[in-house]
Amino acid sequence: MRRQLAVPLVSSALGGIVAAVVVLLAHPFGLTTHRRVLVAPTGGRAFASLTSAPTTTAAAIYASDAQGVVSVRASSEPAAGEGQLGGEPGAARIDTGSGIVLNASGEILTNDHVVDGAGSITVSLDGSSSHRRRATVVGASRSLDLAVLQIDPSGANLHPLRLADSATVQVGEPAYAIGNPFGLNWTLTTGIISALNRQIKAPDGSPISHVLQTDAALNPGNSGGPLINSAGSVIGVNSQIASASSSATGQAGSNGLGFAISSDTVKAYLKSLAVKV
């Protein structure tokens, strides 16, 4: 997630009276996190145990799905001369995001902007920096802002998440997001589906259609994580936000306008890669 991206400003008049400046981030979670310590949940267990109770509450959604969400860390060496002062080399750029376990073979879905240009990618399954596994990109689409990573699944006890049919989603339905905002691993936020069929721009400028809008809080680090329905199935990949302000550190925060690439778009892309889900 890249903190140093230049972000365009878009002005819009509301009701012909009040002008509001809206920052629409092309890949707003692409913000760098420096010296961030990954924090695992306390109590010796990374996640709650799976239960047989119906997944109708936020607690049940978290218990059933958190194990299928990973944190992604992408490291890129600076370009020649970048960040140099007095001949000293610049620091490597560290981007952080989230990912969705697709299958027991170790394939993981995330956003392309999380891993684009990275020389080294690692995935953490349990929140521990000492348990990171190296990942390689096996498929990427800048025009869809999607990428598939591969890790060694040996001994990982992976927990794949199910992709739902996003065409059946309706405005007002509950929505749950699990991800790693600001490096705070496996954070759950809740809301509703607030609009359907939005269109956003991919990193290469291509339009992405059939996007879901949600008011569940999304922040830098949520990119690539799942938007989940009340049945515990993935209906979208959290990818962008619109924000009217940014913090002192230059990172835009959630304003209740988040956008997720629909699961139907994801399924079509995975089919083109012959990825089994």
C-alpha positions in Angstrom: 0.0 0.0 0.0 1.7 3.2 -1.1 1.6 6.3 1.0 3.5 8.5 -1.4 1.2 8.4 -4.4 0.0 11.8 -5.7 -3.8 11.9 -5.4 -6.0 14.0 -7.7 -8.7 16.2 -6.3 -12.2 16.3 -7.7 -14.6 19.1 -6.9 -18.3 18.7 -7.0 -21.2 21.1 -6.1 -23.8 19.7 -3.8 -27.3 21.2 -4.4 -25.7 24.1 -6.2 -24.8 25.7 -2.8 -22.1 23.9 -1.0 -18.9 22.8 -2.8 -17.2 19.7 -1.6 -13.8 18.5 -2.5 -13.7 14.7 -2.9 -10.5 12.7 -3.2 -11.1 9.7 -5.3 -8.2 7.4 -4.9 -7.3 5.3 -7.9 -5.8 2.8 -5.6 -6.1 4.5 -2.2 -4.9 1.7 0.0 -1.6 1.8 -1.9 0.1 3.3 1.0 3.5 2.4 2.5 3.7 1.2 6.1 7.1 1.6 7.6 8.3 -0.2 10.7 4.9 -1.6 11.4 4.8 -4.5 13.8 2.2 -7.1 12.9 0.0 -7.6 15.9 -1.6 -11.1 16.3 -4.7 -11.5 18.4 -3.9 -12.2 22.1 -4.6 -15.4 24.0 -2.3 -17.7 22.0 -4.8 -18.2 19.2 -5.0 -16.2 16.0 -8.6 -16.8 15.4 -11.8 -18.0 17.2 -12.6 -21.7 16.7 -15.1 -22.5 14.0 -18.6 -23.1 15.3 -21.7 -24.8 14.0 -23.9 -21.8 14.7 -25.4 -20.1 11.6 -23.3 -17.3 10.3 -25.8 -14.5 11.0 -23.8 -12.3 13.4 -20.6 -10.3 13.0 -19.0 -12.5 15.6 -20.0 -15.7 13.7 -18.8 -14.2 10.4 -15.4 -13.4 12.0 -15.1 -16.9 13.5 -15.8 -18.6 10.2 -13.9 -16.4 7.8 -11.0 -14.7 9.5 -8.8 -17.7 8.9 -9.3 -17.3 5.2 -7.8 -13.8 5.2 -4.1 -13.2 5.0 -1.8 -10.2 5.3 0.4 -9.3 2.3 3.7 -7.5 2.5 5.3 -6.4 -0.8 8.9 -4.9 -0.8 10.3 -3.0 -3.7 13.8 -1.6 -4.1 13.9 2.1 -5.0 14.7 3.1 -8.5 18.3 4.3 -9.2 18.7 7.7 -7.5 15.3 7.6 -5.8 15.3 8.7 -2.2 19.1 9.3 -2.3 20.7 12.2 -0.4 24.4 12.8 -0.3 25.0 9.5 -2.1 23.2 7.4 0.5 20.8 4.7 -0.9 17.1 5.2 -0.5 15.0 2.9 1.6 13.0 0.0 0.1 9.3 0.7 -0.3 7.1 -1.5 1.8 3.4 -1.9 0.7 1.0 -3.8 2.8 -2.5 -5.2 2.1 -4.8 -8.1 2.5 -5.5 -11.3 0.6 -8.1 -14.1 0.3 -7.3 -17.8 0.4 -8.8 -19.3 -2.7 -7.9 -23.0 -2.3 -5.9 -25.6 -0.4 -3.2 -25.4 -3.1 -2.0 -22.1 -1.7 -3.4 -19.7 -4.3 -4.3 -16.3 -2.8 -6.2 -13.4 -4.3 -5.3 -9.7 -3.7 -5.3 -6.4 -5.6 -2.7 -5.9 -8.3 -1.8 -2.5 -6.8 -0.7 -4.2 -3.6 2.0 -6.2 -5.3 2.7 -4.4 -8.6 6.5 -3.9 -9.0 7.4 -5.8 -5.9 10.7 -7.6 -5.8 9.8 -9.6 -2.7 6.3 -10.7 -1.5 5.5 -12.4 1.7 2.2 -13.6 3.2 1.3 -14.1 6.9 -1.4 -16.6 7.7 -1.5 -16.0 11.4 -0.4 -12.5 12.1 3.2 -13.5 13.1 6.1 -11.8 11.3 8.1 -14.9 12.0 5.6 -17.1 10.2 5.7 -15.3 6.8 5.8 -17.4 3.7 7.2 -16.2 0.4 4.8 -15.7 -2.4 5.1 -15.4 -6.2 2.7 -13.7 -8.6 1.1 -16.3 -10.9 -1.4 -14.0 -12.5 -2.0 -10.2 -12.5 -4.4 -7.8 -14.3 -3.8 -4.1 -14.0 -7.1 -3.5 -15.9 -9.1 -5.3 -13.2 -6.7 -4.5 -10.3 -6.6 -8.2 -9.4 -3.6 -10.5 -8.8 -3.2 -14.2 -7.8 -0.3 -15.2 -5.5 1.1 -18.7 -4.9 2.6 -19.8 -1.6 3.8 -23.2 -0.4 0.8 -24.8 1.3 2.7 -27.5 3.2 1.5 -27.6 6.8 -0.4 -24.4 6.4 -3.9 -25.8 7.1 -5.4 -23.3 4.7 -9.0 -22.1 5.0 -10.4 -21.2 1.6 -13.3 -18.7 1.4 -16.2 -19.3 -0.9 -17.0 -16.8 -3.7 -20.7 -15.9 -3.8 -22.9 -14.8 -6.7 -22.7 -11.0 -6.5 -25.5 -10.6 -9.1 -27.9 -11.4 -6.3 -26.7 -8.8 -3.9 -29.2 -6.0 -3.0 -28.8 -2.6 -1.5 -29.3 -2.6 2.3 -27.9 -6.1 2.8 -25.3 -6.5 5.6 -21.6 -6.3 4.6 -18.6 -7.4 6.5 -14.9 -6.5 5.8 -11.9 -8.4 7.2 -8.5 -7.0 6.5 -5.3 -5.4 7.9 -5.9 -1.6 8.0 -2.7 0.2 8.9 -1.1 -3.1 9.7 -3.6 -4.0 12.4 -4.2 -7.6 11.4 -7.6 -9.2 11.0 -9.7 -6.2 11.8 -13.4 -6.6 11.3 -15.6 -3.7 10.2 -19.3 -3.9 9.4 -21.9 -2.0 7.3 -24.3 -2.5 4.5 -24.3 -2.6 0.7 -25.0 1.1 0.0 -25.1 1.0 -3.8 -24.7 -1.4 -6.8 -23.1 -1.2 -10.3 -20.6 1.6 -9.5 -17.7 2.1 -11.8 -14.1 2.8 -10.7 -10.8 3.2 -12.5 -8.1 0.5 -12.4 -4.4 1.4 -11.9 -4.0 1.6 -15.7 -7.0 3.8 -16.1 -9.4 1.1 -17.4 -12.9 1.2 -16.1 -14.0 -1.6 -13.7 -17.8 -2.1 -13.8 -20.4 -3.8 -11.5 -18.5 -2.6 -8.4 -20.2 -2.8 -5.0 -20.4 0.2 -2.7 -20.3 -0.2 1.0 -20.2 2.0 4.1 -18.2 -0.6 6.1 -15.0 1.2 7.2 -12.1 0.6 4.7 -8.7 2.0 5.3 -5.1 1.6 4.0 -4.2 -2.0 4.4 -7.7 -3.3 3.5 -6.9 -3.6 -0.2 -7.3 -7.2 -1.4 -9.4 -8.3 1.5 -12.9 -9.7 1.3 -16.3 -8.0 1.5 -18.5 -10.7 3.0 -22.2 -11.3 3.1 -24.3 -12.7 5.9 -23.8 -16.3 4.8 -20.1 -15.9 5.2 -19.3 -15.9 1.5 -17.2 -13.4 -0.4 -19.1 -10.9 -2.6 -16.3 -8.6 -3.4 -12.6 -7.6 -3.1 -12.1 -4.3 -1.2 -10.1 -2.1 -3.5 -10.8 1.7 -3.3 -12.3 4.4 -1.1 -13.5 8.0 -1.7 -12.5 10.4 1.0 -13.0 14.1 1.6 -10.0 14.4 3.8 -6.6 13.0 4.7 -4.6 12.7 7.9 -1.5 14.6 8.8 0.5 11.7 7.5 -1.0 12.0 4.1 -3.1 8.9 4.4 -6.8 9.2 3.5 -9.2 7.6 5.9 -12.6 6.0 5.6 -15.6 8.3 4.9 -18.1 5.5 4.6 -17.6 5.3 0.8 -15.8 2.0 0.0 -15.7 0.1 -3.3 -15.3 -3.7 -3.8 -14.7 -5.5 -7.1 -17.6 -7.9 -7.4 -17.1 -11.6 -6.9 -18.6 -12.3 -10.3 -15.8 -10.2 -11.9 -13.3 -12.1 -9.8 -14.7 -15.5 -10.8 -14.5 -14.6 -14.5 -10.9 -13.6 -14.0 -10.0 -16.7 -12.0 -11.6 -18.9 -14.7 -9.3 -17.2 -17.3 -6.4 -18.3 -15.2 -7.8 -21.8 -14.6 -7.7 -21.2 -10.9 -9.9 -23.6 -9.0 -12.1 -22.2 -6.3 
